[in-house]
Amino acid sequence: MGGGGALSDGNMREYYLSFMVNPAAWNVVNELFRPNAVIGDGGTAAMLKYERKNGIKNEKGKYPHQQKAENRKSEIINTLNKQNLTQMERDILNKILMDLREALYGI
């Protein structure tokens, strides 16, 4: 649900964190989703989509959440490749990874 500038359909942070058993997976979700965030699902991808849609850039001409999205995308890939995860953790991290890629590259 989320993204694209709509106000929150529901912050997914607590829901996603409730399934995270692996500390590395928990940390990724915790860093990407802020409590009380009101854009989209509360995640970095939703905020980056909002910034792109509304032309919000920082003093360097970049979208404020772009670097964070790039860094966390890499962290998710490493976590998926190197950590012992439950299937639910994998499913959630893959969904978040797809959201980040869509926000970063429009795919």
N, C-alpha and C positions, 0 to 999 in steps of 0.2 A: 504494500500500500504506500505510502510515503513518497517523498521526493517531489521535485518539480515546483515547490513553492507553496503547496497547500499546508495549512496548519495541521498539526499532528492528528493522525488517525489513531495514535497510541504509541507511546514511547516503548520500544521493544527491549530496552536495556535489562530490566529485571527478569523478563521472560527468558531472554537468551542466557543471562547469567545463571538462571535456575538449572540449566542443563549442563553447565560447564563444570566438569570434574577435574580435568587437567589444568594445572596452574597456568601454563603458557596460553592455553585457549581462553581461560578466564581473563587473563591480562589483556589479550587482544580485544575481547568484547568490551571490557571495562574501559579501555582507552578510546574505542570507537563510538561508544554510546554514553552520553552524558545524562545524569538525572535531570529531570525537569526541562529537557530540550523540547521545543515546541514545533520544530520544522520536521515534517515527514514522520519518519519512525524514530527520530531522535539521534540518528547516526551521522557520521562524517559524510557518507555518500549523499544522504538527503541534503545536508547543508551545502555540499559542493554543487549539487544540482541547482539548488536555490540561488547560490552565488552566480552560477553561469547564466541562469535564466534572467536574473535581474541585473547582470553586469556589475556585480560587486567585486571590486579589485582593491588590493592594498597599494601602498605607495610605490611598490616595485612593478606594478601592473599585472600582478598575478592574483589568482583567486586564493583567498586566505586559507582555505582548507585543502588546496591541491597537494602541497608537499606532505601533509599529514596522511592524505589518502594514499599517495605513492608509497610512503614508508610503511603504512599498515598493510597495504596490499602485499608487499614483500614479506612482512612478518607473518601474514596468514599463510602464504605459500610455504614458508619455512616450517611453520607449525604443522601444516598438513603433511609435509614430507618427512618430518623428523620426530614428531611426537606420537605417543601411543594414545589415540583418541577413541572415544565411543563413536558409534555410528551417528548418534544425534549431534555430537560435537562437530563431526565432519560435515554433516548436512547443513548445520547452521553456518559454519565457517565458509562453506562453498557458496551458500546463498549471499552472505555478506561480501565475499570476494566478487561475485557476479555484480552486485550492486555497486561496488567500488569501481569495477571496470567500466560499467555503464556510465557512472558519473565522470570518470576520467576521460574516456575515449568515445562515449556515445554509442557503445555496442551493447 
